[in-house]
Amino acid sequence: MTDQNYDLFNELRRLMEQPFLRMALLTDNDPGNSLRALYLITSHDGGTLTASDLADALDIKPSSVTSILRRLENAGFIERTKDADDARVINITATTAGQEEVDHLLQTGTDLRAGVFETLSDEEKAQLLTLLNKLNTQLSSEDYHDRLAERFREGRAQHHDHGWGPWKMNDAQFENFMRENRNHPHFDGNHGPFNPFNRRNF
């Protein structure tokens, strides 16, 4: 009898190594700050943001926002105008070309996702979504991370002389690894702000 857990893990690894899926994930999850900024501008109520709004939303320095806005303006995707009530404030608005660019890229993402799951029925998609949510909830929970840390410590006590696999890490490296996991945007089901382009309220 085969080990079901091994088979499941192997199939999951094969799935994640599929070139098309990797391309779809990269397109979905790493749009870059310029595209993130453009999306935030087009999706915000009123269609106008300030540079300060973007710096806060993207969690980057104002100088980096200035560089992003210059690129978007040179591409014809945004316009910058002084605020009517405060000339020190610069309002940023997307042009028609900017909105069309966002619409096109979002449709590309929609098409890529549809291609990944086109072989599944709606019922199968719902079942898969339920199972994946269940796995993600477990793997991102405090309890699972605590149990993983305990297993690591037990494994180090047994295998640390050999330095195999994760046991090559020392205690400080492992604690840093666990801390980074807890700070991951998906930890405890907390999806990151752009996955892809989740709307944010200002």
N, C-alpha and C positions, 0 to 999 in steps of 0.2 A: 504493500500500500504506500502510495507516495505521500510526502509531507505536504499537506494542503497549504500551510503557511509559506513554505518555500516556493511552491508553484505560484501562489498569489503574488509574492514579493517579486519573483522573476518576471511575471507578466507585467506587473506595474513598472518595473525597470525597463522592460522592452518598450512599453508604451511611451515612457518619458524620453526614450532615446530615438523615437521616430522623428526623422528630420522635419516632416510637415508640422507635427505637433510642436516641436521646439521653435519653429519659425512663428507659429501662431501665438505661442506664449510670449516670445520676445516682442512681437508686434503689439500684443495686448498689454503687457506689463511694463514695458520700458519705452514709452513714447518720447522721452526726453523733455527737458524743461521748457524748451521753446513751444512744443506742441501742447504741453500741459498748460502753459500760460495762455496760449491761444484758445484752448478749450474753456478754461475758466472765464475768460473774457466773454466768449460767445454764449456761455450757459448761465451767466450771472443775471439775476433779475435786473432789468433795465439796460443790460448789454454794455455797461460801463464799469470799469474798475480803475483804481489808482495803482501806482507803482508800489505803494506801501501795502495795499491789499495783496498784491501778487507776491511780494517778498514774504509776507506772513503765511500765505497759503502754500507756497513752495518751500518754505523754511530755508531761504537762501539770503545772501547779503544783498542790500540795495544796489551795490555796484554790479552784481551779477544780473539783477533784473534790468538794469540800464542796458547791458550788453544784449540781453535777450530781446528787449523791446526794439533796439536798433536793428537787429536782424529781421524781426517781424515787420517793422516799418519799411525796411529796404525791399522786402519781398512783396510789399503792397497788401499785407494782411491786417494791419491796424492803422489807426489814426490817433494822434495825440493832440489834445486841445486843453487850454487853460480853463480851470473851473470858473464859472461865472461869479461865484461868491468869494472865492479865495484864489487869487492868481498864482499863489505858491503851489497849489495843487494841480497836477496834470491828470486829466481824465483820459483813459485809454478805451477806445471803441474798435470793435472789429469791422473791417470793410466787408463788402459782399464777397470779395475773393477770399477773405479769411474765413467767413462762414462756410463757403463752398469747400474750402480745404478741409475743415473739420468734418463736415458732412461726408466727404469722400473717404476720409480715413476711418471714420466710425463705421461706414458701410463696409469698408474692406475688412475691418475686424469682425463685423457680423458675418460676412461671407466665410471668413476663415473658420470661425467657430462652427458655423453650419456644416462646413465640409468635414470637420473632425467627427461630428456626431451623426452624419447623414445616414449611416447604416443602422442606427437605433430607432426603434419606434418611440412614440411619445411615452408609452408606459415604461419602456426600458430606460429611457432617459430619467424619468421620475424615480425609478428604483435605484439607478446608479447615483443620482443626486443625493438620495436619502442615505445610501451607504457611505458615500464620500464625506457627507456632512458628519456622519457618525464617527468616521475615522479621524477627521480633522478636529472634532471636539475632543476626542480622547487624546490625540497627540499634542494638542496645544494646552492641555489642562495642567494645573499646578501639581495635581496628584501624580500624573504620568511622569512629569519631569522629576519629581521627588523620587519616584521608584527607579527611574533611569539613573539618577545620580547614585542611588544606593547600589544598584547593580554594577555600575562602573567602579565604585570603591571596592566592592567585593572582588570584581575581576582583576583589578590592579593588585590586590593582595595575593592573588593566585598566579597571575601571568606577568607581573611587572618585570621580572628578570628577562623575559623573552622579548618584550617590546612589540607584541603583535597588535595589529589593528588599532582600535581606539586607545588601547592601553599604552601606546607610545607617548600619549600625552601625560604630563605630570599633573598634579592636583591643581596648580594655578592655571594651567592651560585649560583643563576641563572646566573649572569654575567660570573662566572667561567664556568658554564655549556655551555653557548653560545660560549665562547672563545674556549673551547675544541672542540666544533662542527666545528668552523671555521678552527681549526688546524688539523682536521681530514683529512687523505690522500685522501678521496673522495670528500672533499668539493669543490664546483664549478667545478665538473667533473674532478678533478685532481686525476686520479687513482694512487694508491701507486705503488712503484717500484716492488713489488712482489705480483701479483694478477692474476694468480699465476706466479711467475718467469718472469715478464716482462723483456725483454732485456734492459740493460742499457749500454750506451756508456761511455767509460772512456777517 
